[in-house]
Amino acid sequence: MRTGTLYLIPVSLGPAPTQLTTPADVAGRARSLNYFVVENAKTARAELKRLEHPTPLRDLDIRELPDKPRQSDLDTLLAPLLAGQDCGLMSEAGCPAVADPGALLVRRAHEKGIPVAPLVGPSSLLLALMGSGLNGQSFAFHGYLPVDEETRNKRIRELEAESARCSRTQLFIETPYRNERMFEALRTTCRPDTRLCIARDLTTAEEWIHTRSVADWKKSTPPELAKRPAVFLILAD
């Protein structure tokens, strides 16, 4: 019996015309599937509606991936693929399995011999790096930094020191309602000559990407970041 394929379907980063963020063949592949494993069912339905899936959304098999899935959870979600059904994996935004719990499902698919097919689409991290003008030869993504102010500032200094030592671009994100606090922490903690890029609302009409030295950021009006998706990047000399 043929084993189904796990297709990794990138999701839009915000309101934008489908043709600007989703290649036609990727949209077509998504429209051909009837089984999806997703981070959030409501978001996934909205995305499938945006992609003009021909099947009524209520008739699609859409299952949520637990935040901390056990192996038994993963095996249950992969069972239809072992029976020959294709599946689409979708995250909340951007590329699934990158800074996303879907990576655990992909790992288990490999262990069970299920073909995995990543599809082309928007990645906020790569788009931010591309638009930053910072070092794209050596970079690292660190996810969320600590929430506690003292611990967060210590981590920022550690990342800045590593950036200077290795000439490495450091990328991280923050919960949107804490973006302004993150910006202020970077502006007050980093060295004046460290370059800081903020990439906000990528691929949308409100897209905004600026790279400046920390010294210049201190002289500038703070950008509007409250409750807006953003990626932060630093590069120290």
N, C-alpha and C positions, 0 to 999 in steps of 0.2 A: 504493500500500500504506500502511495506517495505521502511523504511528510509535508505538512504545510510550511509556509515561509513566514517568519516574523519580520514584517516591514516596519522600519523605524520612520515614522511620518513627522517631519518638522511642522510645528504649529506657528501661526502668525504671532508676532511680538506685540501687536496692537492693531487698531483699526487701520487697514490699508487695503487697496484693491488686490484681489487674489493674484492677478497677473504680475504684480510687482514683487510678490514674496514667494509665490508657489509656482514652480515650473508646471507646464501643462501636463507632462507625463506623470508627475508626482500627484497632482490633483486627480488625474484619471485613475491612478492606482488606488488612491484613497476611496474614490467613488465605487471601485470594483469590490471592495471588502464589505463584509457584513458583521465581522467580529473584531472588536477593539478592546484593548487593555489600556486604561487611561489613568492619569493622576486624579482628575476630577471630571465626573460624568457631565455636569452642567456645562463646564467649559468645553469639553469635547463635543457635545451636541451643537454648541454655538459654532465651533470650528467646522464641523461637518455640514452644517447649514450654509456657512460661508462658502464652502467648497461645492455646494449644490449637489449633495449626495442624493441620488435618485430614489432611494428607499426611504419611506417615512421613518423618522428618527425613532419613533416608538417601537418599530419592528427590528431595529438593529440590536445586536447583542453587545452591549457596552458594559464592561466590568471594571471596577476601580481596583487599582493596585494598592494594597495596604501600605501605610507609612513605613512599617517595619515588617515586611513579609517574612513568614517562615518558609522553609523549603516546601512544606506541604501546600502553602498558599500558591507558591510559584508553580508547583507541579499541577495543581488544579487549573490554573490559568493556561498552562501550556498543553493540557490534555487534548483540547480540540485540534491543535496543530499536529499532534502525534496521530490523530485520526484523519488527517489530510486537509484540514481547513486552514486557510491563510488568515493571518491576524495583523492588525495595525497597532503599533504601540505609539501612544501620544502623550506628551507631557503637558504641563500647564502653558508653556510658551517656549518657542525655540526648538532646539534639537533634543529629542528624547535620549536618555541615558548619559547626557552630559550635565553634570551638576544636578542629577535627577535620579530618583530611586529606581527608575526603569532599567538602570544598569544591572541590577540584580536579576531581573527577568532575562536580560540578554545573556548574562553569564550562565544562567541555568539552561537557557536554550542551547548554548554551545555544548554544555555538559551532556545534554540529551540528544545531540546530533541534529538539532533543528536548524535549517538554514536561516541566516540573519542577513537582511538586506537594508542597509542604511540609505535613505533617500535624501536628495538635495533640498536644502531649505535654509531659512535664516537661523544663524547662531549669534546671539547678542554678544557673546564673548569675542568671537572672531571678527564680527563687524566693528566692535569697539576697538580692537587691536588694530585692524586695518586703518581705521579713521584717526587713530591717535598720533601717528608719526613716531611712536616709540619703538623700541627694539622688537621686531617681529621674528628675530632669529633665536632669541632666548626669552621665554616667558613662562609664567606659572600662574595658575588660578587657585585662589585660596578660599573660595566660598565666602561664608559669613565670618567676620571678625567678632571677637568677644563683645558682649553687650556692656559689661561693666567698664566704666570709663577708664579707670586706671589700667586694667588688664588690656583693654583695647589699645590705649596709647602705647603701652609697652610693646604690643604686637606690631603696631605701625612702625615703631622705631626698629624692631627686628627686621621687618620686611624691607625697610629703607636701607638698612645696613647690608642686607643680602643683595639687594638690587645694585648697590654701589660696588660691592665686591665682585659680583658675577656679571655686571652689566645686563641685568635681567629685568624685564618688565613684569611688575606684579599686578595682577588683576584680582579684584574682589567685588562683592556686591553687598547690599544692605536691604533690610526690610524697608519698603518705600517710605513708611511713616517715620523712619529714623534716618533718612538720607541727609537731612539738614545737619543733624548732629555729627554724622560721619564726615561731611564736608568741613565742618568747623574743626573737628579733631585733626583732620589732615592739614588744614590751613595753619593750625597752631602748633602741631607736633613735628611736621616735616621740616627739613632744612630749606632755607630760602631758594637754593638753586635746584632743588628736586623738581622734576617736571610732573605735573598732575594733569591727567585727562579725565574729563567727565563726559560720558556718552549717555544721553538721555532720550527716551522715547524713540528708539531706533526703528527704522523703516516706516514710521508714521509721519503724518503731516507736521508734527511737532518735533521732529528729530533735531537734536542739538548736540554737537560734538565740539569741545574746545579743549586744547592743550596749552597750558601756561606754566611758567615757573610758580612755585608757591609764593615767592615774593610778589609776583604780579597778581596772583589770586587775592592776596591780602589787600591790594589796592583797588580791587574790582568789586562791583556790586555782586553779592552772592546770587548764584543762579536759582531759578525756581525748581526745587527738587522735591517738595513735599508731595508724597503719595504718587510719585512718578517713577516708573522703572528706570533704573540707572546702573551703569557699570563704572567703577572707579579704577583708574590705572595710575601707577607711579613708576618713574624711572629716575634713579639717583646716579649722579656722576661720581 
